[in-house]
Amino acid sequence: MALLEINKINAYYMHNTQKTRAVENVSLSVEDNEIIGIAGESGCGKSTLVKTIYGAIEPPLYLENGSIIYNFKNLSSNTKITNENIPFYWWKKISYIPQASMNVLNPVRKIKKFFENLWRAHRQDLSYKNYQKLLSTHLQHLGLPVSILEYYPHQLSGGMKQRVIIGAASLFHPELIIADEPTSALDVGVQLDVLRLLLKIQNECKNTIIVVAHDMSVMANFCMKIAIMYAGNIVEIGKTLDIFSHPLHPYTKLLIDSLPKIGDKRGLKGIPGSPPDLVSPPSGCRFHPRCPHSFELCKKVSPTMKEFSAGHQAACHLLERGETNERK
Ligand SMILES: Nc1ncnc2c1ncn2[C@@H]1O[C@H](COP(=O)(O)OP(=O)(O)OP(=O)(O)O)[C@@H](O)[C@H]1O
């Protein structure tokens, strides 16, 4: 049984009568003890998808239909996690490291206040003394000196602040950690440290990590499985090696081709055009206006996900015709 079963969800932003179709018809299984990446260009719905998984669904965001089943361990058999009760499981079973998470620290409060609030809101079942013990052991284990608790956020570097947030997200050993662009706004060396820290946590706690990034090199180095999103839809999903060695969807291929490669003298290839406005996305396959292979059917009919090899799925009419995604 998968840890998470996401079935055909549609998540929309509503502003008056204007509907932004940020996530549409997305189905995804997330297994226990895996690191799965969600990749795609800016504005393709990655953050909306993970916010929906976390249950942070507040207006103007609505989950219009579909379901998410959470199969966390050690829950009584009649416990069902829903949008209403999911906040009770936050930090304990499911944690969320939001985009630009270092900015969630209150600039006029010491770091210890942040952790005190975390205890007050979520772990009053632990005595404060035991919580403090747990916290200092955990911080040290993650390579953070306990003295940072006495610091204000402005006294820490961006990387330290990100480690504090990752420390908080992993403190109660949740089964699922969602990290939305955990390395953005950090310099390359610090990015590596942050990814290593997440890997260390995953190795030790065997939790599942969903990581969002638009940077395919982060995906390549960090994830076991990757889901590629385009304009609100998942267009391809597979093991990292399969995605990079045999990308199926033309969009995935273009994303990978846009990565710099050592020794490649051909120059970088960009993806022509830009992602569509999700208020009125293109008909049929949403990628068809930018796709070098599109044909009549692509403009009219939205392709469905099909499995082309074990665990490797994509939604593309071209593949169904048995053709490849080599650039024309
Ligand atoms: N609060 C909001 N109200 C209306 N539309 C929104 C809101 N937040 C996001 N959107 C829209 O939803 C779509 C998906 O945005 P989302 O942030 O999920 O994409 P993303 O892939 O995570 O992008 P990025 O990498 O830039 O964060 C975009 O068209 C965006 O403009």
PDBQT file of the ligand as one rigid body, heavy atoms in Angstrom, charges set to zero:
ROOT
HETATM    1  N1  LIG A 401      -2.874  32.786  -4.565  1.00  0.00    +0.000 N 
HETATM    2  C1  LIG A 401      -3.020  32.618  -5.868  1.00  0.00    +0.000 A 
HETATM    3  N2  LIG A 401      -4.065  33.156  -6.523  1.00  0.00    +0.000 NA
HETATM    4  C2  LIG A 401      -4.249  32.974  -7.845  1.00  0.00    +0.000 A 
HETATM    5  N3  LIG A 401      -3.429  32.242  -8.625  1.00  0.00    +0.000 NA
HETATM    6  C3  LIG A 401      -2.371  31.669  -8.024  1.00  0.00    +0.000 A 
HETATM    7  C4  LIG A 401      -2.096  31.830  -6.627  1.00  0.00    +0.000 A 
HETATM    8  N4  LIG A 401      -0.965  31.147  -6.330  1.00  0.00    +0.000 NA
HETATM    9  C5  LIG A 401      -0.544  30.600  -7.488  1.00  0.00    +0.000 A 
HETATM   10  N5  LIG A 401      -1.384  30.914  -8.502  1.00  0.00    +0.000 N 
HETATM   11  C6  LIG A 401      -1.287  30.496  -9.910  1.00  0.00    +0.000 C 
HETATM   12  O1  LIG A 401      -1.365  29.088  -9.974  1.00  0.00    +0.000 OA
HETATM   13  C7  LIG A 401      -0.508  28.583 -10.986  1.00  0.00    +0.000 C 
HETATM   14  C8  LIG A 401       0.439  27.567 -10.386  1.00  0.00    +0.000 C 
HETATM   15  O2  LIG A 401       1.282  28.250  -9.453  1.00  0.00    +0.000 OA
HETATM   16  P1  LIG A 401       2.296  27.459  -8.514  1.00  0.00    +0.000 P 
HETATM   17  O3  LIG A 401       2.902  28.443  -7.571  1.00  0.00    +0.000 OA
HETATM   18  O4  LIG A 401       1.623  26.268  -7.961  1.00  0.00    +0.000 OA
HETATM   19  O5  LIG A 401       3.388  26.993  -9.594  1.00  0.00    +0.000 OA
HETATM   20  P2  LIG A 401       4.874  26.508  -9.347  1.00  0.00    +0.000 P 
HETATM   21  O6  LIG A 401       5.144  25.500 -10.404  1.00  0.00    +0.000 OA
HETATM   22  O7  LIG A 401       5.075  26.089  -7.956  1.00  0.00    +0.000 OA
HETATM   23  O8  LIG A 401       5.692  27.830  -9.667  1.00  0.00    +0.000 OA
HETATM   24  P3  LIG A 401       6.985  28.432  -8.897  1.00  0.00    +0.000 P 
HETATM   25  O9  LIG A 401       8.088  27.465  -9.163  1.00  0.00    +0.000 OA
HETATM   26  O10 LIG A 401       7.189  29.750  -9.555  1.00  0.00    +0.000 OA
HETATM   27  O11 LIG A 401       6.598  28.530  -7.469  1.00  0.00    +0.000 OA
HETATM   28  C9  LIG A 401       0.199  29.788 -11.600  1.00  0.00    +0.000 C 
HETATM   29  O12 LIG A 401      -0.525  30.154 -12.756  1.00  0.00    +0.000 OA
HETATM   30  C10 LIG A 401       0.055  30.856 -10.526  1.00  0.00    +0.000 C 
HETATM   31  O13 LIG A 401       0.009  32.129 -11.103  1.00  0.00    +0.000 OA
ENDROOT
TORSDOF 0
